Amino acid sequence: MAKGVVYSLLATALIVLMVYSPSKQRRHNLHGLNRRLGYTGHVPIFDPLVAMMKTYAEEKGLGDQNHPIDLEHDSVIANEVEEAHEYLSEEGKLNITLRLVSLFPLLDHAPKDGFITYNELKHWITAQAKERMDYRTRKELAAHDKNGDGAISFKEYLPQFSIEDIERNEMEHGEAGWWKQQFDNADADKNAFLTFHEFRDFLHREDSTNDQIHKWLLTEKMKRVDYDNDGKLNFVEFSKNAYDVFKNYIEFETGGANVPTAEEKFAELDVNKDKLLEAEELRPILHYLYPGELTYATYFTSYLIYESDDNKDGKLTLQEMLNHEDIFYNTVYENSDDDYDDDDGHDEF
């Protein structure tokens, strides 16, 4: 099948999934999970073919008569476009059953025993989340790397700020100083340029392993809930803010069992026992306070298994996945309202 035809079918298939998928009837479940956990980021996409379809739609949306996108040479799409036609009808409808049958052996690998365990599914979902983050980073880098050197300067990414703006170093949210601090935190080698991996940390700070970014996140959380502005959290400030977020995630993890009380968690975090929490003492619950896409991938994995595991043995058979095939594809529209935004404001932070 010609690639041009496949690309057309990809666009049609995305529309078919968004409009006609039976998962519309189950949509509230995943929305409910998002609301309960307070998660506002990108929900992982189970199927890399669907991710490719969304990539195609995003790239088509960027193209125009003066600056068309050359999809034939887009490495993200071209690597899988040849196999796409196997799962698409002439009307562009994705055969979800056939697709799940083909994906099952890829997930079932450690060990290959006819079951998909939590760890196997988590590994798969996390890999898809990482690929999407890498794609969005490549996309932003290509859009702003004016000299094509593979790295990005502060001026390239945020040209609206003048030297005078930077020198004023105003630290209010969205001001030049505030952005410069984020840039400098991500600039691990301190050479005033962000490489691909540094830029990914800059764009996806919650998923970064950069210690400077972690410290900034903790400090920012402290500012938002430290009502008396003493630079620390007392028990009341902790229990009314940070603890509520922590509790929501722990309840989901444990099914509501053995959730520590606010008093117990405060005492555990209060390492120096001064009855106040410094920013650094919040580090053990950082991934609860700022859940990134990789953190959420673990919760999304639990959601998929909970919804599809009919005999509740903690693992999935192919038949169980086929019985609930809509669950694995409902993120097509779960993501439709919050996809990555490329506007010049860069207000995703």
Summary of the structure (lengths in Angstrom):
residues: 349
radius of gyration: 22.4
end to end distance: 42.3
largest distance: 69.4
contacts: 1002
relative contact order: 0.16
helix: 63%
strand: 3%
